[in-house]
């Protein structure tokens, strides 16, 4: 009787572990959630950046790229971005924590491997992005992720 109960407990524990591992892998594949659970972007990022274009997942660029972008908000691709120094610091910190190569997501690690030390300023110029979109005819604006990826606003790009 004791051996049966022990085997049952081990079996249940194994099922729980496998279920958790499956859920975690699915979560990383289908979203921009990070390993440390801090993937929710700051409101300043969503409101300021998302006001003009999609608030890109931080894992699409390395920390060096985000630092360059954040240091030149006065001329952000031809536009002036106004944000308080406090909000800018919060946003930059979050972007760097979640950036490609930070270990925060598997996708970010894939992006970083393809960068080979580069620090592009545009998501659309990363080798990972170019590779993923190589079969798509020229688009007027790859910045409109939602035109193809219906759940882009939720960080899901598997369309």
N, C-alpha and C positions, 0 to 999 in steps of 0.2 A: 504494500500500500504506500509506504514512504517513497519508494523508488518511483512509483507512478506519479505521485504528487510532485516530486522533485523534477521529473522529466516534463511534466505539464508546465511547471513554473518556468523552466528553461525555455520551453517552446513559446510560451506567451511572451517572455522577455525578448526573445529573438524576433518575434513578429513585430513587437513594438519598435525595436531598433531598426528593422528593415523598413517599416512604415515611415518612421521619422526620416531615415536616409533618403527614401524615395521622395517624400514631400520636400525635403531640403533641396534635392537636386532639381526637382521640377520648379521650385521657387526661383532658383538661380537662373535656370534656363529661360523662364518666361517673364521675368521682371528684372528691375534694376535694384532689387533688394540686396543689401550687402551682408557679409558674414557677421558684422558686428551689430546689425539691427538698426543702424543709424542712416537709413537710406531716404528718409523723408526730407525732401529739400526744404531749406528755410523759406519762410513766406516771402522774404525780400527777393529771393531768387525767382520764385514762381511769379510773383507780381511784377517785378522789374523786367527780368529777362523774358518771361513768358508773355509780357505785354506786346512785344514786337515779333517774336518768333517762339517756337516751341522751347520750353525750358529743357534743353538737352540733358540726358543723363550724364552725370559727371564722368562715368567710366568711358565715355567716347574720346576723351583727351587726357594726356598725362598732366601731372601737377605743374610741370614747367610751362605748358601751354596755358593752363588756367591762370597762372601767375602773370604771364605776359598780357593776357586779355584783361585781367582785373587791374593791371597797372596802367592801362591805356583806355579807360572808359570815356575820356574826353573826346576820343576819336575811335569809336567802336564801329569799324567798317563803314565810316562816313556819317555816323550818328553820334550825338553826345548823350551819354547815359548819366543821369543824375541819381545818385544814391548817397545816403549819409555814410560817413566814414565807419560808423558802428556797423551798419548793415553790410557794407562792403567787406569788412573784416570777417563777419559771420559767414557771408556767402563764400568768400575765398577759402576760408578754413574748411567749410563743408566740401567745396569742390575738390580741394587737395586731398582730403581724407578719403573721398570716394573715387578719385581719379584713376585712369588707366594705370595699371602697374602698382597700385597701392595695396593690392591684395584684398580689396573690399568686395570684388566680384570676379567670377570666372571670365565673364565677357571682357571686363576691363583688363584682365591679365592677357587675354588673346589680342586685344587691341595693342597693348604695350609690346608684346613680342613682335608684332609686325612693324612697329615704329622704328626699331633699331636705333634708338637714341634721338630720333627726330622730335621736334616740338612744333608741330603745325598749329596754326591759329584757327583753321577752319576744319570742322568735323568732316566735311566732304572731301578734304584733301588727305585724310589718313589712309594709309595702305589698306587697313581693314575695311573702311567704308567703300573704297574704290573696288576692292575685291568682292564685297558683298553685293554691290550694285552693278557689277560689270556687264550683266546681261540685260540691263534696263536701258532702253534708248535714251538719248540725251533728254534731260528734263529741264524745263525752264527754271525750276527751283527745287533742288533736292532738299532745301530747308523746310519744305512743306511735307514733313514726314507723314502727317495724318492723311494725305491724299492716297497713300498706299497702305500705310500701317494704321488701321482703324483704331487701334488701342494704344497709339503712341503716347497720348497724354497720360496714360497709366504706366508708361515705361515698358510696354510690350510691343516688340518689333518682329514677331514671328510670322507676319502675313506673307 
